[in-house]
């Protein structure tokens, strides 16, 4: 698929080591045709399964951005949308850091809610970004690896 084959509704997709900015993602999906915009912010929490988490490290497969584009294109095809955007952090993240941002805009709020939920759920299930959790006691766990 060449860049010109991409849906114009897919406005921003990225994997980056730098902190994420919700304003950037909201600006990417802003449009006068949109009456509803939904933004999901995934934040690193201090616990998992009853254990205290010290920090996370995210890694991405070299194909992750291509898979993210496929996921976003699928959401656009399945929902009546104006725009979508998704950005995921990689590298070391501290408790409270933003790990992922996804947004969808649509004519109506219900469409935006449904599409943003599908986007984050599909991203987590299909995009090869892996979470390495380091617990306070020094134990480690990989999440989402094949």
N, CA, C and O atoms as a GROMACS GRO file, in nm:
protein
  584
    1UNK      N    1   0.085  -0.117   0.000
    1UNK     CA    2   0.000   0.000   0.000
    1UNK      C    3   0.090   0.124   0.000
    1UNK      O    4   0.177   0.137   0.086
    2UNK      N    5   0.070   0.212  -0.092
    2UNK     CA    6   0.150   0.335  -0.098
    2UNK      C    7   0.084   0.441  -0.011
    2UNK      O    8  -0.033   0.429   0.023
    3UNK      N    9   0.159   0.547   0.025
    3UNK     CA   10   0.101   0.652   0.110
    3UNK      C   11  -0.025   0.714   0.049
    3UNK      O   12  -0.114   0.754   0.124
    4UNK      N   13  -0.035   0.721  -0.082
    4UNK     CA   14  -0.153   0.784  -0.142
    4UNK      C   15  -0.276   0.694  -0.131
    4UNK      O   16  -0.388   0.740  -0.152
    5UNK      N   17  -0.258   0.565  -0.098
    5UNK     CA   18  -0.370   0.473  -0.082
    5UNK      C   19  -0.433   0.482   0.057
    5UNK      O   20  -0.538   0.422   0.080
    6UNK      N   21  -0.374   0.555   0.148
    6UNK     CA   22  -0.424   0.563   0.284
    6UNK      C   23  -0.547   0.652   0.291
    6UNK      O   24  -0.561   0.748   0.215
    7UNK      N   25  -0.636   0.618   0.383
    7UNK     CA   26  -0.755   0.697   0.404
    7UNK      C   27  -0.718   0.836   0.457
    7UNK      O   28  -0.633   0.848   0.545
    8UNK      N   29  -0.783   0.939   0.405
    8UNK     CA   30  -0.758   1.074   0.459
    8UNK      C   31  -0.809   1.088   0.603
    8UNK      O   32  -0.773   1.184   0.672
    9UNK      N   33  -0.891   0.995   0.648
    9UNK     CA   34  -0.940   1.000   0.786
    9UNK      C   35  -0.833   0.958   0.886
    9UNK      O   36  -0.844   0.990   1.004
   10UNK      N   37  -0.730   0.887   0.841
   10UNK     CA   38  -0.620   0.849   0.930
   10UNK      C   39  -0.521   0.965   0.929
   10UNK      O   40  -0.445   0.983   0.835
   11UNK      N   41  -0.524   1.042   1.037
   11UNK     CA   42  -0.452   1.170   1.037
   11UNK      C   43  -0.318   1.169   1.110
   11UNK      O   44  -0.229   1.247   1.077
   12UNK      N   45  -0.303   1.082   1.209
   12UNK     CA   46  -0.179   1.079   1.286
   12UNK      C   47  -0.160   0.939   1.342
   12UNK      O   48  -0.246   0.887   1.412
   13UNK      N   49  -0.046   0.879   1.310
   13UNK     CA   50  -0.007   0.750   1.367
   13UNK      C   51   0.141   0.758   1.396
   13UNK      O   52   0.219   0.804   1.312
   14UNK      N   53   0.182   0.712   1.515
   14UNK     CA   54   0.325   0.716   1.544
   14UNK      C   55   0.357   0.628   1.664
   14UNK      O   56   0.271   0.597   1.746
   15UNK      N   57   0.483   0.590   1.671
   15UNK     CA   58   0.545   0.526   1.786
   15UNK      C   59   0.663   0.614   1.821
   15UNK      O   60   0.746   0.643   1.734
   16UNK      N   61   0.673   0.658   1.946
   16UNK     CA   62   0.782   0.750   1.979
   16UNK      C   63   0.829   0.738   2.122
   16UNK      O   64   0.756   0.695   2.212
   17UNK      N   65   0.955   0.776   2.140
   17UNK     CA   66   1.016   0.773   2.273
   17UNK      C   67   0.984   0.899   2.353
   17UNK      O   68   0.994   0.897   2.476
   18UNK      N   69   0.947   1.006   2.288
   18UNK     CA   70   0.920   1.132   2.355
   18UNK      C   71   0.782   1.128   2.422
   18UNK      O   72   0.693   1.054   2.378
   19UNK      N   73   0.764   1.208   2.528
   19UNK     CA   74   0.633   1.217   2.593
   19UNK      C   75   0.524   1.253   2.492
   19UNK      O   76   0.547   1.326   2.396
   20UNK      N   77   0.404   1.200   2.518
   20UNK     CA   78   0.291   1.222   2.429
   20UNK      C   79   0.210   1.342   2.474
   20UNK      O   80   0.201   1.373   2.592
   21UNK      N   81   0.150   1.410   2.376
   21UNK     CA   82   0.073   1.531   2.401
   21UNK      C   83  -0.071   1.513   2.355
   21UNK      O   84  -0.096   1.503   2.235
   22UNK      N   85  -0.166   1.507   2.447
   22UNK     CA   86  -0.306   1.494   2.407
   22UNK      C   87  -0.353   1.605   2.313
   22UNK      O   88  -0.436   1.580   2.226
   23UNK      N   89  -0.300   1.725   2.329
   23UNK     CA   90  -0.341   1.836   2.241
   23UNK      C   91  -0.304   1.807   2.095
   23UNK      O   92  -0.379   1.844   2.005
   24UNK      N   93  -0.190   1.742   2.072
   24UNK     CA   94  -0.150   1.708   1.935
   24UNK      C   95  -0.249   1.610   1.873
   24UNK      O   96  -0.287   1.624   1.757
   25UNK      N   97  -0.290   1.510   1.950
   25UNK     CA   98  -0.382   1.409   1.899
   25UNK      C   99  -0.520   1.469   1.877
   25UNK      O  100  -0.585   1.440   1.776
   26UNK      N  101  -0.566   1.551   1.970
   26UNK     CA  102  -0.695   1.618   1.951
   26UNK      C  103  -0.693   1.709   1.829
   26UNK      O  104  -0.791   1.714   1.754
   27UNK      N  105  -0.584   1.780   1.809
   27UNK     CA  106  -0.574   1.868   1.692
   27UNK      C  107  -0.577   1.788   1.562
   27UNK      O  108  -0.631   1.833   1.461
   28UNK      N  109  -0.519   1.667   1.565
   28UNK     CA  110  -0.516   1.584   1.445
   28UNK      C  111  -0.655   1.540   1.401
   28UNK      O  112  -0.679   1.524   1.282
   29UNK      N  113  -0.746   1.520   1.495
   29UNK     CA  114  -0.880   1.473   1.460
   29UNK      C  115  -0.984   1.585   1.456
   29UNK      O  116  -1.101   1.560   1.428
   30UNK      N  117  -0.942   1.708   1.485
   30UNK     CA  118  -1.034   1.822   1.482
   30UNK      C  119  -1.081   1.845   1.338
   30UNK      O  120  -1.003   1.837   1.243
   31UNK      N  121  -1.210   1.873   1.324
   31UNK     CA  122  -1.267   1.894   1.192
   31UNK      C  123  -1.404   1.959   1.208
   31UNK      O  124  -1.477   1.925   1.302
   32UNK      N  125  -1.441   2.051   1.120
   32UNK     CA  126  -1.573   2.114   1.132
   32UNK      C  127  -1.689   2.017   1.111
   32UNK      O  128  -1.802   2.049   1.148
   33UNK      N  129  -1.666   1.902   1.052
   33UNK     CA  130  -1.770   1.802   1.031
   33UNK      C  131  -1.793   1.716   1.155
   33UNK      O  132  -1.891   1.641   1.162
   34UNK      N  133  -1.704   1.726   1.253
   34UNK     CA  134  -1.712   1.641   1.371
   34UNK      C  135  -1.792   1.709   1.482
   34UNK      O  136  -1.760   1.820   1.524
   35UNK      N  137  -1.896   1.640   1.527
   35UNK     CA  138  -1.974   1.688   1.641
   35UNK      C  139  -1.936   1.616   1.769
   35UNK      O  140  -1.975   1.656   1.878
   36UNK      N  141  -1.858   1.508   1.754
   36UNK     CA  142  -1.813   1.432   1.870
   36UNK      C  143  -1.669   1.391   1.853
   36UNK      O  144  -1.628   1.342   1.747
   37UNK      N  145  -1.591   1.410   1.957
   37UNK     CA  146  -1.450   1.369   1.959
   37UNK      C  147  -1.429   1.293   2.088
   37UNK      O  148  -1.467   1.338   2.196
   38UNK      N  149  -1.368   1.175   2.076
   38UNK     CA  150  -1.338   1.096   2.194
   38UNK      C  151  -1.189   1.070   2.198
   38UNK      O  152  -1.130   1.026   2.100
   39UNK      N  153  -1.130   1.098   2.314
   39UNK     CA  154  -0.987   1.078   2.335
   39UNK      C  155  -0.969   0.977   2.448
   39UNK      O  156  -1.026   0.993   2.556
   40UNK      N  157  -0.889   0.872   2.422
   40UNK     CA  158  -0.852   0.778   2.526
   40UNK      C  159  -0.706   0.801   2.561
   40UNK      O  160  -0.621   0.810   2.473
   41UNK      N  161  -0.679   0.812   2.691
   41UNK     CA  162  -0.544   0.830   2.742
   41UNK      C  163  -0.509   0.710   2.828
   41UNK      O  164  -0.571   0.687   2.932
   42UNK      N  165  -0.410   0.632   2.784
   42UNK     CA  166  -0.361   0.519   2.863
   42UNK      C  167  -0.240   0.563   2.943
   42UNK      O  168  -0.142   0.611   2.887
   43UNK      N  169  -0.248   0.545   3.075
   43UNK     CA  170  -0.147   0.595   3.168
   43UNK      C  171  -0.083   0.476   3.241
   43UNK      O  172  -0.151   0.379   3.272
   44UNK      N  173   0.045   0.484   3.268
   44UNK     CA  174   0.115   0.380   3.343
   44UNK      C  175   0.068   0.386   3.489
   44UNK      O  176   0.083   0.487   3.557
   45UNK      N  177   0.013   0.274   3.534
   45UNK     CA  178  -0.036   0.267   3.672
   45UNK      C  179   0.070   0.202   3.762
   45UNK      O  180   0.165   0.141   3.714
   46UNK      N  181   0.051   0.217   3.891
   46UNK     CA  182   0.150   0.170   3.988
   46UNK      C  183   0.128   0.028   4.036
   46UNK      O  184   0.195  -0.016   4.129
   47UNK      N  185   0.036  -0.045   3.973
   47UNK     CA  186   0.009  -0.182   4.017
   47UNK      C  187  -0.041  -0.266   3.900
   47UNK      O  188  -0.091  -0.214   3.801
   48UNK      N  189  -0.026  -0.396   3.915
   48UNK     CA  190  -0.083  -0.492   3.820
   48UNK      C  191  -0.095  -0.626   3.893
   48UNK      O  192   0.003  -0.675   3.949
   49UNK      N  193  -0.213  -0.682   3.891
   49UNK     CA  194  -0.234  -0.811   3.956
   49UNK      C  195  -0.201  -0.811   4.104
   49UNK      O  196  -0.155  -0.912   4.158
   50UNK      N  197  -0.224  -0.699   4.169
   50UNK     CA  198  -0.196  -0.690   4.312
   50UNK      C  199  -0.050  -0.664   4.345
   50UNK      O  200  -0.014  -0.659   4.463
   51UNK      N  201   0.033  -0.648   4.245
   51UNK     CA  202   0.176  -0.622   4.266
   51UNK      C  203   0.208  -0.477   4.235
   51UNK      O  204   0.149  -0.417   4.145
   52UNK      N  205   0.303  -0.420   4.309
   52UNK     CA  206   0.346  -0.282   4.287
   52UNK      C  207   0.442  -0.276   4.168
   52UNK      O  208   0.544  -0.345   4.166
   53UNK      N  209   0.408  -0.194   4.070
   53UNK     CA  210   0.491  -0.178   3.950
   53UNK      C  211   0.585  -0.060   3.971
   53UNK      O  212   0.542   0.047   4.014
   54UNK      N  213   0.714  -0.078   3.942
   54UNK     CA  214   0.814   0.028   3.955
   54UNK      C  215   0.821   0.113   3.829
   54UNK      O  216   0.823   0.236   3.837
   55UNK      N  217   0.823   0.048   3.712
   55UNK     CA  218   0.823   0.118   3.584
   55UNK      C  219   0.796   0.017   3.472
   55UNK      O  220   0.793  -0.104   3.495
   56UNK      N  221   0.777   0.070   3.351
   56UNK     CA  222   0.754  -0.013   3.233
   56UNK      C  223   0.855   0.022   3.126
   56UNK      O  224   0.907   0.134   3.121
   57UNK      N  225   0.882  -0.076   3.041
   57UNK     CA  226   0.958  -0.052   2.918
   57UNK      C  227   0.874  -0.108   2.804
   57UNK      O  228   0.834  -0.225   2.808
   58UNK      N  229   0.848  -0.026   2.703
   58UNK     CA  230   0.774  -0.072   2.586
   58UNK      C  231   0.871  -0.090   2.470
   58UNK      O  232   0.959  -0.006   2.447
   59UNK      N  233   0.855  -0.201   2.398
   59UNK     CA  234   0.931  -0.230   2.278
   59UNK      C  235   0.834  -0.251   2.164
   59UNK      O  236   0.722  -0.297   2.184
   60UNK      N  237   0.877  -0.217   2.042
   60UNK     CA  238   0.793  -0.235   1.925
   60UNK      C  239   0.868  -0.312   1.818
   60UNK      O  240   0.987  -0.289   1.795
   61UNK      N  241   0.798  -0.403   1.754
   61UNK     CA  242   0.853  -0.476   1.641
   61UNK      C  243   0.869  -0.377   1.525
   61UNK      O  244   0.794  -0.280   1.517
   62UNK      N  245   0.965  -0.400   1.435
   62UNK     CA  246   0.983  -0.308   1.322
   62UNK      C  247   0.857  -0.290   1.235
   62UNK      O  248   0.844  -0.189   1.166
   63UNK      N  249   0.765  -0.386   1.239
   63UNK     CA  250   0.642  -0.374   1.160
   63UNK      C  251   0.528  -0.307   1.236
   63UNK      O  252   0.418  -0.295   1.183
   64UNK      N  253   0.551  -0.263   1.358
   64UNK     CA  254   0.443  -0.213   1.443
   64UNK      C  255   0.370  -0.093   1.382
   64UNK      O  256   0.248  -0.086   1.390
   65UNK      N  257   0.442  -0.002   1.323
   65UNK     CA  258   0.376   0.115   1.265
   65UNK      C  259   0.289   0.075   1.145
   65UNK      O  260   0.180   0.130   1.127
   66UNK      N  261   0.336  -0.018   1.065
   66UNK     CA  262   0.254  -0.068   0.954
   66UNK      C  263   0.128  -0.137   1.006
   66UNK      O  264   0.019  -0.118   0.951
   67UNK      N  265   0.142  -0.215   1.112
   67UNK     CA  266   0.025  -0.282   1.172
   67UNK      C  267  -0.070  -0.180   1.232
   67UNK      O  268  -0.192  -0.196   1.224
   68UNK      N  269  -0.016  -0.074   1.292
   68UNK     CA  270  -0.100   0.032   1.348
   68UNK      C  271  -0.180   0.098   1.236
   68UNK      O  272  -0.298   0.128   1.255
   69UNK      N  273  -0.119   0.120   1.122
   69UNK     CA  274  -0.191   0.178   1.009
   69UNK      C  275  -0.303   0.085   0.964
   69UNK      O  276  -0.414   0.131   0.937
   70UNK      N  277  -0.276  -0.044   0.955
   70UNK     CA  278  -0.380  -0.140   0.916
   70UNK      C  279  -0.496  -0.138   1.014
   70UNK      O  280  -0.612  -0.142   0.973
   71UNK      N  281  -0.466  -0.132   1.142
   71UNK     CA  282  -0.570  -0.126   1.244
   71UNK      C  283  -0.653   0.001   1.228
   71UNK      O  284  -0.776  -0.004   1.230
   72UNK      N  285  -0.586   0.115   1.212
   72UNK     CA  286  -0.657   0.242   1.197
   72UNK      C  287  -0.744   0.242   1.072
   72UNK      O  288  -0.858   0.288   1.075
   73UNK      N  289  -0.691   0.190   0.963
   73UNK     CA  290  -0.768   0.182   0.838
   73UNK      C  291  -0.890   0.092   0.857
   73UNK      O  292  -0.997   0.121   0.804
   74UNK      N  293  -0.875  -0.017   0.932
   74UNK     CA  294  -0.988  -0.106   0.959
   74UNK      C  295  -1.096  -0.038   1.041
   74UNK      O  296  -1.215  -0.057   1.015
   75UNK      N  297  -1.056   0.041   1.139
   75UNK     CA  298  -1.154   0.116   1.219
   75UNK      C  299  -1.227   0.217   1.132
   75UNK      O  300  -1.348   0.233   1.144
   76UNK      N  301  -1.155   0.286   1.047
   76UNK     CA  302  -1.219   0.381   0.955
   76UNK      C  303  -1.320   0.310   0.865
   76UNK      O  304  -1.428   0.362   0.840
   77UNK      N  305  -1.284   0.191   0.816
   77UNK     CA  306  -1.374   0.115   0.729
   77UNK      C  307  -1.499   0.066   0.803
   77UNK      O  308  -1.605   0.054   0.743
   78UNK      N  309  -1.485   0.039   0.934
   78UNK     CA  310  -1.595  -0.019   1.010
   78UNK      C  311  -1.688   0.083   1.076
   78UNK      O  312  -1.798   0.048   1.116
   79UNK      N  313  -1.644   0.207   1.087
   79UNK     CA  314  -1.723   0.309   1.156
   79UNK      C  315  -1.736   0.432   1.066
   79UNK      O  316  -1.651   0.458   0.981
   80UNK      N  317  -1.841   0.505   1.087
   80UNK     CA  318  -1.863   0.629   1.012
   80UNK      C  319  -1.789   0.742   1.084
   80UNK      O  320  -1.840   0.801   1.179
   81UNK      N  321  -1.667   0.769   1.036
   81UNK     CA  322  -1.577   0.860   1.107
   81UNK      C  323  -1.535   0.979   1.021
   81UNK      O  324  -1.541   0.976   0.898
   82UNK      N  325  -1.493   1.082   1.091
   82UNK     CA  326  -1.427   1.194   1.027
   82UNK      C  327  -1.276   1.171   1.030
   82UNK      O  328  -1.209   1.188   0.928
   83UNK      N  329  -1.223   1.132   1.148
   83UNK     CA  330  -1.078   1.116   1.160
   83UNK      C  331  -1.043   1.026   1.278
   83UNK      O  332  -1.121   1.010   1.372
   84UNK      N  333  -0.922   0.967   1.270
   84UNK     CA  334  -0.865   0.891   1.381
   84UNK      C  335  -0.718   0.927   1.395
   84UNK      O  336  -0.654   0.973   1.301
   85UNK      N  337  -0.667   0.904   1.516
   85UNK     CA  338  -0.525   0.925   1.545
   85UNK      C  339  -0.486   0.829   1.657
   85UNK      O  340  -0.567   0.798   1.745
   86UNK      N  341  -0.361   0.783   1.653
   86UNK     CA  342  -0.310   0.695   1.759
   86UNK      C  343  -0.159   0.712   1.769
   86UNK      O  344  -0.088   0.710   1.669
   87UNK      N  345  -0.112   0.729   1.892
   87UNK     CA  346   0.030   0.743   1.918
   87UNK      C  347   0.063   0.660   2.042
   87UNK      O  348  -0.007   0.668   2.143
   88UNK      N  349   0.170   0.579   2.031
   88UNK     CA  350   0.210   0.491   2.142
   88UNK      C  351   0.355   0.521   2.178
   88UNK      O  352   0.439   0.541   2.090
   89UNK      N  353   0.384   0.524   2.307
   89UNK     CA  354   0.521   0.542   2.355
   89UNK      C  355   0.598   0.412   2.344
   89UNK      O  356   0.540   0.304   2.353
   90UNK      N  357   0.727   0.423   2.327
   90UNK     CA  358   0.820   0.312   2.341
   90UNK      C  359   0.933   0.361   2.431
   90UNK      O  360   0.952   0.482   2.449
   91UNK      N  361   1.007   0.267   2.488
   91UNK     CA  362   1.114   0.303   2.580
   91UNK      C  363   1.066   0.293   2.724
   91UNK      O  364   0.961   0.234   2.752
   92UNK      N  365   1.144   0.351   2.814
   92UNK     CA  366   1.113   0.343   2.958
   92UNK      C  367   1.011   0.450   2.996
   92UNK      O  368   1.024   0.567   2.961
   93UNK      N  369   0.908   0.406   3.069
   93UNK     CA  370   0.803   0.494   3.117
   93UNK      C  371   0.790   0.481   3.268
   93UNK      O  372   0.798   0.371   3.323
   94UNK      N  373   0.771   0.593   3.333
   94UNK     CA  374   0.753   0.596   3.478
   94UNK      C  375   0.604   0.590   3.511
   94UNK      O  376   0.520   0.610   3.424
   95UNK      N  377   0.574   0.563   3.634
   95UNK     CA  378   0.437   0.565   3.682
   95UNK      C  379   0.380   0.705   3.654
   95UNK      O  380   0.443   0.806   3.684
   96UNK      N  381   0.260   0.708   3.597
   96UNK     CA  382   0.194   0.834   3.565
   96UNK      C  383   0.220   0.884   3.424
   96UNK      O  384   0.150   0.974   3.377
   97UNK      N  385   0.320   0.828   3.355
   97UNK     CA  386   0.346   0.868   3.216
   97UNK      C  387   0.232   0.821   3.126
   97UNK      O  388   0.169   0.718   3.151
   98UNK      N  389   0.208   0.896   3.020
   98UNK     CA  390   0.111   0.856   2.920
   98UNK      C  391   0.177   0.756   2.825
   98UNK      O  392   0.281   0.785   2.766
   99UNK      N  393   0.116   0.638   2.813
   99UNK     CA  394   0.170   0.531   2.729
   99UNK      C  395   0.108   0.530   2.590
   99UNK      O  396   0.176   0.497   2.493
  100UNK      N  397  -0.018   0.567   2.580
  100UNK     CA  398  -0.087   0.561   2.450
  100UNK      C  399  -0.200   0.664   2.447
  100UNK      O  400  -0.266   0.690   2.548
  101UNK      N  401  -0.219   0.722   2.330
  101UNK     CA  402  -0.330   0.813   2.305
  101UNK      C  403  -0.399   0.768   2.177
  101UNK      O  404  -0.334   0.745   2.076
  102UNK      N  405  -0.531   0.755   2.182
  102UNK     CA  406  -0.608   0.732   2.060
  102UNK      C  407  -0.726   0.827   2.062
  102UNK      O  408  -0.781   0.859   2.167
  103UNK      N  409  -0.764   0.872   1.943
  103UNK     CA  410  -0.877   0.963   1.932
  103UNK      C  411  -0.954   0.933   1.805
  103UNK      O  412  -0.897   0.890   1.704
  104UNK      N  413  -1.082   0.957   1.812
  104UNK     CA  414  -1.169   0.944   1.695
  104UNK      C  415  -1.265   1.061   1.695
  104UNK      O  416  -1.315   1.103   1.800
  105UNK      N  417  -1.292   1.113   1.576
  105UNK     CA  418  -1.394   1.216   1.562
  105UNK      C  419  -1.496   1.168   1.460
  105UNK      O  420  -1.463   1.100   1.363
  106UNK      N  421  -1.622   1.206   1.486
  106UNK     CA  422  -1.733   1.164   1.403
  106UNK      C  423  -1.842   1.270   1.409
  106UNK      O  424  -1.834   1.365   1.487
  107UNK      N  425  -1.942   1.252   1.328
  107UNK     CA  426  -2.053   1.347   1.330
  107UNK      C  427  -2.123   1.348   1.465
  107UNK      O  428  -2.170   1.452   1.511
  108UNK      N  429  -2.131   1.231   1.529
  108UNK     CA  430  -2.204   1.218   1.654
  108UNK      C  431  -2.118   1.148   1.760
  108UNK      O  432  -2.029   1.070   1.726
  109UNK      N  433  -2.146   1.175   1.886
  109UNK     CA  434  -2.064   1.124   1.996
  109UNK      C  435  -2.060   0.971   2.002
  109UNK      O  436  -1.954   0.914   2.029
  110UNK      N  437  -2.171   0.906   1.979
  110UNK     CA  438  -2.174   0.760   1.987
  110UNK      C  439  -2.077   0.695   1.890
  110UNK      O  440  -2.010   0.598   1.924
  111UNK      N  441  -2.069   0.748   1.771
  111UNK     CA  442  -1.976   0.696   1.671
  111UNK      C  443  -1.832   0.717   1.717
  111UNK      O  444  -1.747   0.629   1.703
  112UNK      N  445  -1.805   0.834   1.773
  112UNK     CA  446  -1.669   0.864   1.820
  112UNK      C  447  -1.631   0.772   1.937
  112UNK      O  448  -1.519   0.721   1.941
  113UNK      N  449  -1.723   0.750   2.032
  113UNK     CA  450  -1.696   0.659   2.143
  113UNK      C  451  -1.669   0.517   2.094
  113UNK      O  452  -1.569   0.455   2.131
  114UNK      N  453  -1.758   0.468   2.009
  114UNK     CA  454  -1.744   0.330   1.960
  114UNK      C  455  -1.615   0.311   1.882
  114UNK      O  456  -1.547   0.210   1.898
  115UNK      N  457  -1.581   0.406   1.798
  115UNK     CA  458  -1.461   0.394   1.715
  115UNK      C  459  -1.334   0.404   1.800
  115UNK      O  460  -1.239   0.330   1.775
  116UNK      N  461  -1.330   0.494   1.897
  116UNK     CA  462  -1.210   0.505   1.980
  116UNK      C  463  -1.191   0.380   2.064
  116UNK      O  464  -1.078   0.336   2.087
  117UNK      N  465  -1.300   0.322   2.110
  117UNK     CA  466  -1.290   0.196   2.186
  117UNK      C  467  -1.237   0.084   2.096
  117UNK      O  468  -1.149   0.008   2.137
  118UNK      N  469  -1.289   0.075   1.975
  118UNK     CA  470  -1.240  -0.026   1.881
  118UNK      C  471  -1.093  -0.002   1.848
  118UNK      O  472  -1.016  -0.097   1.838
  119UNK      N  473  -1.055   0.123   1.832
  119UNK     CA  474  -0.917   0.155   1.797
  119UNK      C  475  -0.820   0.111   1.908
  119UNK      O  476  -0.719   0.048   1.878
  120UNK      N  477  -0.849   0.143   2.033
  120UNK     CA  478  -0.756   0.103   2.139
  120UNK      C  479  -0.759  -0.048   2.160
  120UNK      O  480  -0.654  -0.109   2.183
  121UNK      N  481  -0.876  -0.109   2.151
  121UNK     CA  482  -0.884  -0.254   2.170
  121UNK      C  483  -0.808  -0.328   2.060
  121UNK      O  484  -0.736  -0.424   2.088
  122UNK      N  485  -0.823  -0.286   1.936
  122UNK     CA  486  -0.754  -0.350   1.825
  122UNK      C  487  -0.604  -0.322   1.829
  122UNK      O  488  -0.523  -0.410   1.800
  123UNK      N  489  -0.568  -0.201   1.866
  123UNK     CA  490  -0.426  -0.168   1.880
  123UNK      C  491  -0.362  -0.264   1.980
  123UNK      O  492  -0.258  -0.324   1.951
  124UNK      N  493  -0.422  -0.278   2.098
  124UNK     CA  494  -0.365  -0.365   2.201
  124UNK      C  495  -0.359  -0.511   2.157
  124UNK      O  496  -0.267  -0.583   2.196
  125UNK      N  497  -0.456  -0.555   2.078
  125UNK     CA  498  -0.462  -0.696   2.036
  125UNK      C  499  -0.376  -0.727   1.914
  125UNK      O  500  -0.329  -0.840   1.899
  126UNK      N  501  -0.354  -0.629   1.826
  126UNK     CA  502  -0.296  -0.660   1.695
  126UNK      C  503  -0.164  -0.591   1.664
  126UNK      O  504  -0.092  -0.636   1.574
  127UNK      N  505  -0.130  -0.486   1.733
  127UNK     CA  506  -0.006  -0.414   1.703
  127UNK      C  507   0.106  -0.468   1.792
  127UNK      O  508   0.090  -0.472   1.914
  128UNK      N  509   0.217  -0.510   1.733
  128UNK     CA  510   0.324  -0.572   1.811
  128UNK      C  511   0.407  -0.470   1.891
  128UNK      O  512   0.521  -0.438   1.858
  129UNK      N  513   0.344  -0.422   1.998
  129UNK     CA  514   0.411  -0.337   2.098
  129UNK      C  515   0.402  -0.416   2.228
  129UNK      O  516   0.293  -0.454   2.271
  130UNK      N  517   0.518  -0.439   2.289
  130UNK     CA  518   0.524  -0.527   2.405
  130UNK      C  519   0.563  -0.450   2.530
  130UNK      O  520   0.649  -0.362   2.527
  131UNK      N  521   0.497  -0.487   2.640
  131UNK     CA  522   0.518  -0.421   2.768
  131UNK      C  523   0.604  -0.509   2.857
  131UNK      O  524   0.573  -0.626   2.879
  132UNK      N  525   0.712  -0.452   2.908
  132UNK     CA  526   0.800  -0.518   3.003
  132UNK      C  527   0.778  -0.448   3.137
  132UNK      O  528   0.818  -0.333   3.155
  133UNK      N  529   0.713  -0.518   3.230
  133UNK     CA  530   0.686  -0.460   3.362
  133UNK      C  531   0.798  -0.497   3.457
  133UNK      O  532   0.842  -0.611   3.463
  134UNK      N  533   0.843  -0.398   3.532
  134UNK     CA  534   0.940  -0.421   3.638
  134UNK      C  535   0.869  -0.388   3.769
  134UNK      O  536   0.822  -0.276   3.790
  135UNK      N  537   0.864  -0.489   3.856
  135UNK     CA  538   0.794  -0.472   3.983
  135UNK      C  539   0.888  -0.417   4.090
  135UNK      O  540   1.010  -0.422   4.076
  136UNK      N  541   0.829  -0.363   4.195
  136UNK     CA  542   0.907  -0.300   4.303
  136UNK      C  543   1.004  -0.398   4.368
  136UNK      O  544   1.110  -0.356   4.416
  137UNK      N  545   0.971  -0.526   4.369
  137UNK     CA  546   1.060  -0.625   4.431
  137UNK      C  547   1.168  -0.676   4.335
  137UNK      O  548   1.244  -0.766   4.370
  138UNK      N  549   1.175  -0.618   4.214
  138UNK     CA  550   1.278  -0.654   4.118
  138UNK      C  551   1.236  -0.760   4.016
  138UNK      O  552   1.304  -0.781   3.917
  139UNK      N  553   1.123  -0.827   4.040
  139UNK     CA  554   1.075  -0.924   3.942
  139UNK      C  555   1.035  -0.851   3.814
  139UNK      O  556   1.005  -0.732   3.814
  140UNK      N  557   1.036  -0.926   3.703
  140UNK     CA  558   1.002  -0.870   3.573
  140UNK      C  559   0.900  -0.959   3.504
  140UNK      O  560   0.893  -1.079   3.529
  141UNK      N  561   0.821  -0.897   3.416
  141UNK     CA  562   0.720  -0.972   3.342
  141UNK      C  563   0.699  -0.906   3.206
  141UNK      O  564   0.685  -0.784   3.198
  142UNK      N  565   0.697  -0.987   3.100
  142UNK     CA  566   0.663  -0.938   2.967
  142UNK      C  567   0.515  -0.961   2.944
  142UNK      O  568   0.462  -1.068   2.974
  143UNK      N  569   0.447  -0.860   2.890
  143UNK     CA  570   0.302  -0.868   2.864
  143UNK      C  571   0.281  -0.845   2.714
  143UNK      O  572   0.339  -0.753   2.657
  144UNK      N  573   0.198  -0.925   2.653
  144UNK     CA  574   0.163  -0.905   2.513
  144UNK      C  575   0.266  -0.955   2.415
  144UNK      O  576   0.266  -0.913   2.299
  145UNK      N  577   0.354  -1.042   2.458
  145UNK     CA  578   0.454  -1.098   2.365
  145UNK      C  579   0.395  -1.223   2.300
  145UNK      O  580   0.311  -1.291   2.359
  146UNK      N  581   0.441  -1.253   2.180
  146UNK     CA  582   0.389  -1.371   2.111
  146UNK      C  583   0.434  -1.501   2.177
  146UNK      O  584   0.398  -1.610   2.131
   0.00000   0.00000   0.00000
